[in-house]
């Protein structure tokens, strides 16, 4: 009598191990670490740009998207190092991928243009 419940328990445990995990909505890469380090001023902007560009390549390689705010953050880093063409490109990409960010991206672009 004890063997049946144990057998059912083992069978259900083995079946749940076979269930596919859902695919994450976004590829975060090192984005969260880079944002944290930026606010803690633990790394220079060039190193952060390189890490974020690498995360974009990783996301493309696996067919994933980067999260909201990713391109905006990258654009701010480009602004810090004086690459105006890249700033605008990243802000426009953020607006395209996440239309709800348009007002904020336009605000950032206006402020960047004033400098």
JODAWO-V559430 format. One record per pair of residues at least 24 apart in sequence whose C-alpha atoms are under 8 Angstrom apart, sorted by the first residue. I is the first residue (numbers start at 1). J is the second residue. D is the distance in Angstrom with one decimal. If there is no record, write none. Layout:
i=I j=J d=D
i=I j=J d=D
//
This chain:
i=25 j=64 d=7.7
i=25 j=65 d=7.5
i=26 j=64 d=6.1
i=26 j=65 d=5.1
i=26 j=66 d=5.3
i=26 j=67 d=5.3
i=27 j=55 d=8.0
i=27 j=59 d=5.7
i=27 j=64 d=5.8
i=27 j=65 d=5.8
i=27 j=66 d=5.2
i=27 j=67 d=6.7
i=28 j=55 d=7.5
i=28 j=66 d=6.1
i=28 j=67 d=6.3
i=29 j=55 d=5.1
i=29 j=58 d=7.5
i=29 j=59 d=7.7
i=30 j=55 d=6.4
i=31 j=55 d=7.5
i=31 j=70 d=6.9
i=35 j=73 d=7.7
i=45 j=77 d=5.8
i=45 j=78 d=7.8
i=45 j=80 d=7.2
i=45 j=81 d=7.1
i=46 j=77 d=7.9
i=46 j=81 d=7.6
i=48 j=77 d=7.7
i=49 j=74 d=6.5
i=49 j=77 d=6.7
i=49 j=78 d=7.5
i=68 j=94 d=7.4
i=68 j=98 d=6.7
i=69 j=94 d=7.0
i=70 j=94 d=7.6
i=72 j=105 d=7.4
i=79 j=112 d=7.6
//
